[in-house]
Amino acid sequence: MRLVDLIKFILLKIPRADLPALLRAQNNSGSTALHWAALNAHLETCQYIVGFDAGEGTGVELLDIRNVL
């Protein structure tokens, strides 16, 4: 199973109202799921996350999140 298939499966199972917070969630270093997908060269997963519009703060708006040091 490809990573993007797993991400699609998970995102479709989570209530829509919970998706913005999940997609914007950051770890202790300030990295999001999008950061980790990019860091590990998962282009297809990055494209899916950026294209996944789940309301305010998701989709291309995720590109505005920066790591806070």
Backbone bond lengths (Angstrom), bond angles and torsions (degrees), N, CA, C in turn:
res aa  C-N    CA-C-N  psi(-1)  N-CA   C-N-CA  omega(-1)  CA-C   N-CA-C  phi
1 M - - - 1.446 - - 1.536 108.65 -
2 R 1.315 115.52 133.48 1.459 120.72 178.00 1.528 109.54 -78.69
3 L 1.319 116.38 153.49 1.465 121.10 -180.00 1.524 111.28 -58.48
4 V 1.318 117.40 -41.85 1.460 120.20 -178.63 1.527 110.97 -61.92
5 D 1.313 117.79 -34.68 1.468 120.63 177.82 1.527 110.65 -66.50
6 L 1.313 116.34 -38.97 1.462 120.61 177.45 1.529 110.59 -65.68
7 I 1.320 117.46 -44.08 1.465 121.74 178.41 1.524 110.33 -61.11
8 K 1.318 117.43 -44.67 1.472 121.30 178.15 1.520 110.11 -58.80
9 F 1.307 116.93 -47.04 1.461 121.63 -179.31 1.527 110.87 -59.50
10 I 1.329 116.33 -47.68 1.464 120.53 -178.27 1.525 111.28 -64.11
11 L 1.329 116.97 -48.24 1.467 119.89 -176.63 1.527 112.57 -64.01
12 L 1.312 117.12 -31.11 1.463 119.43 179.11 1.524 112.74 -77.46
13 K 1.328 117.58 -15.36 1.464 121.78 179.71 1.534 112.75 -92.19
14 I 1.325 117.67 -16.41 1.466 122.32 -176.38 1.523 109.22 -88.57
15 P 1.336 117.92 138.28 1.469 119.70 178.03 1.531 110.69 -55.46
16 R 1.316 116.52 136.24 1.468 122.52 -176.17 1.529 112.04 -53.72
17 A 1.306 117.63 -37.45 1.466 121.20 -178.52 1.534 111.95 -64.32
18 D 1.321 117.82 -25.11 1.469 122.01 -178.53 1.530 113.13 -89.23
19 L 1.315 117.68 -12.98 1.460 120.89 -173.78 1.531 114.95 -65.35
20 P 1.343 119.61 -43.56 1.470 117.22 -179.79 1.527 113.20 -56.48
21 A 1.322 117.37 -46.01 1.466 120.31 179.94 1.524 110.85 -64.41
22 L 1.307 117.31 -38.92 1.465 120.76 -179.88 1.530 111.15 -65.77
23 L 1.318 117.24 -45.80 1.456 120.73 -177.84 1.524 112.59 -69.95
24 R 1.330 117.17 -26.11 1.468 121.01 177.93 1.525 112.88 -92.20
25 A 1.322 117.25 -7.74 1.474 120.78 -177.08 1.517 110.84 -57.60
26 Q 1.337 115.11 138.38 1.455 121.33 -179.17 1.522 109.98 -121.24
27 N 1.324 115.56 146.48 1.459 119.72 175.33 1.531 108.82 -81.76
28 N 1.320 117.54 -172.54 1.471 121.55 -178.01 1.523 113.40 -60.94
29 S 1.318 116.85 -23.34 1.464 121.44 179.12 1.521 112.53 -90.81
30 G 1.319 116.26 -3.87 1.460 120.70 -179.23 1.521 113.99 88.60
31 S 1.317 117.74 9.12 1.461 121.54 -178.51 1.526 111.06 -87.56
32 T 1.322 115.46 142.59 1.457 122.45 177.91 1.530 109.33 -105.05
33 A 1.314 116.26 177.11 1.469 120.69 175.59 1.523 110.30 -59.11
34 L 1.336 116.56 -37.35 1.461 120.50 177.74 1.529 110.95 -63.53
35 H 1.332 116.94 -43.02 1.463 119.93 177.02 1.531 110.73 -57.63
36 W 1.335 116.48 -46.99 1.464 120.13 -176.96 1.521 111.82 -66.69
37 A 1.322 116.27 -38.17 1.472 118.79 177.64 1.524 110.03 -63.60
38 A 1.330 116.75 -42.54 1.469 120.55 179.49 1.526 111.05 -67.14
39 L 1.323 116.28 -44.58 1.458 121.24 -179.32 1.526 111.97 -57.78
40 N 1.330 115.42 -33.90 1.465 120.14 -177.81 1.530 113.01 -99.78
41 A 1.337 115.72 17.37 1.467 122.70 174.30 1.526 113.97 59.34
42 H 1.319 116.96 37.44 1.464 121.40 176.12 1.526 108.51 -96.22
43 L 1.341 115.74 74.48 1.458 122.23 -174.35 1.526 112.33 -57.00
44 E 1.320 116.97 -45.95 1.460 120.90 -177.99 1.534 110.92 -61.84
45 T 1.323 116.61 -38.21 1.461 120.86 177.75 1.526 110.15 -67.85
46 C 1.322 117.43 -42.07 1.472 121.05 177.01 1.526 110.04 -59.11
47 Q 1.314 116.45 -46.37 1.461 120.93 -179.40 1.532 110.48 -61.07
48 Y 1.320 117.00 -40.64 1.463 120.06 -179.98 1.531 110.93 -67.11
49 I 1.326 117.27 -45.51 1.471 120.33 -179.20 1.525 110.57 -62.19
50 V 1.324 117.28 -44.61 1.471 120.71 -179.62 1.531 110.82 -67.01
51 G 1.312 117.33 -34.91 1.461 121.21 -179.86 1.513 114.04 -82.32
52 F 1.323 118.01 -9.02 1.460 122.21 -176.19 1.521 108.97 -85.14
53 D 1.310 116.88 101.45 1.458 121.81 -178.80 1.519 109.24 -90.65
54 A 1.325 115.58 109.77 1.469 121.04 179.83 1.530 110.04 -117.63
55 G 1.322 116.01 23.74 1.455 119.57 179.55 1.518 111.47 109.28
56 E 1.308 114.68 -169.44 1.463 121.21 -175.23 1.528 112.08 -56.80
57 G 1.311 114.89 133.40 1.462 120.27 177.98 1.509 114.82 85.70
58 T 1.312 117.61 6.60 1.465 120.20 178.63 1.526 109.24 -120.82
59 G 1.308 116.43 -173.04 1.463 120.09 -177.87 1.518 109.88 64.02
60 V 1.324 116.66 -137.49 1.467 120.44 -177.57 1.526 112.10 -66.03
61 E 1.323 118.18 -19.71 1.471 120.45 177.43 1.529 111.61 -63.59
62 L 1.326 117.55 -21.46 1.462 120.74 177.19 1.522 111.52 -63.96
63 L 1.323 116.61 -22.31 1.457 120.14 -179.85 1.523 111.85 -69.70
64 D 1.336 118.25 -13.83 1.462 122.58 179.38 1.521 112.64 -84.75
65 I 1.331 117.76 -10.07 1.469 120.35 -178.97 1.521 108.32 -78.49
66 R 1.311 114.91 128.04 1.472 120.45 179.25 1.523 109.37 -119.36
67 N 1.295 114.68 149.96 1.469 118.68 175.72 1.519 109.43 -65.19
68 V 1.311 115.41 136.91 1.461 120.95 177.98 1.526 107.36 -104.93
69 L 1.313 116.28 124.85 1.476 120.06 -178.75 1.508 109.88 -102.05
